[in-house]
Each structure stands twice: as C-alpha cells, then as structure tokens.
Amino acid sequence: MRPPFDIDLDLDYVFKAIIGTASPLLGVITSYQEQIEWHLRAASLVVGLLVGILSLVSMVKKLRRR
C-alpha cells in the first residue's frame, strides 16, 4: 500500500528540483548573455515583421471585400 501523500515533503522535493535545474541554466545564460541578446534581438525583429505583414494582409483582404 502506498504511503499517504505528504504535500509539504513533496513540494520540498519539487522546489529543490526546480532550483537544481534552474541554477545551471542561469549560469549558462549569464555566460552567453551577449550572444543570446543578439539572437533575441533578431528573433524579436522577425516576429515584429511577421506581425506587420500579417496585419497588412488582413487589412487588404478586408478592403477587397467591400
């Protein structure tokens, strides 16, 4: 039979797992911060251009319907 669910103990393990996973990831992010920043800038530019193009296409389609 399975022991009863102890929420305090289980949450402690979950928080330790999250912190244990996030700490090395944060270290990698800070060491590659400059390279990541350029990738984020390029990605945000691409997303902005796509949103603009899709908005323009939608506006043109609405104007053609009238």
C-alpha positions in Angstrom: 0.0 0.0 0.0 1.3 3.5 -0.9 2.0 5.8 2.0 -0.2 8.9 2.4 0.5 12.0 0.3 2.6 14.4 2.3 2.3 17.7 0.4 5.0 19.6 2.4 7.6 16.9 1.8 6.7 16.5 -1.9 6.6 20.3 -2.5 10.1 20.5 -0.9 11.4 18.0 -3.5 9.7 19.8 -6.3 11.2 23.2 -5.3 14.7 21.6 -4.9 14.3 20.0 -8.4 13.3 23.4 -9.9 16.1 25.2 -8.2 18.6 22.5 -9.1 17.6 22.7 -12.8 17.4 26.5 -13.0 20.8 27.2 -11.4 23.0 25.8 -14.1 20.7 27.1 -16.8 21.0 30.6 -15.3 24.8 30.2 -15.2 24.8 29.3 -18.9 22.6 32.2 -19.8 24.8 34.7 -17.9 27.9 33.4 -19.5 26.5 33.6 -23.0 24.5 36.8 -22.4 25.9 38.8 -25.3 25.3 36.1 -27.9 21.8 35.4 -26.5 21.0 39.1 -26.6 21.8 39.3 -30.4 19.6 36.2 -31.1 16.7 37.7 -29.1 17.0 41.0 -30.9 17.0 39.2 -34.3 14.1 37.0 -33.2 12.0 39.9 -32.0 12.7 41.8 -35.3 11.5 38.8 -37.3 8.4 38.4 -35.1 7.6 42.1 -35.4 8.0 42.0 -39.2 5.7 38.9 -39.4 3.0 40.6 -37.3 3.2 43.7 -39.5 3.0 41.6 -42.7 0.0 39.6 -41.4 -1.8 42.8 -40.3 -1.2 44.3 -43.7 -2.6 41.2 -45.5 -5.6 41.2 -43.2 -6.3 44.9 -43.9 -6.0 44.4 -47.7 -8.4 41.4 -47.6 -11.0 43.5 -45.6 -10.7 46.3 -48.1 -11.2 44.0 -51.1 -14.4 42.6 -49.6 -16.1 46.0 -49.6 
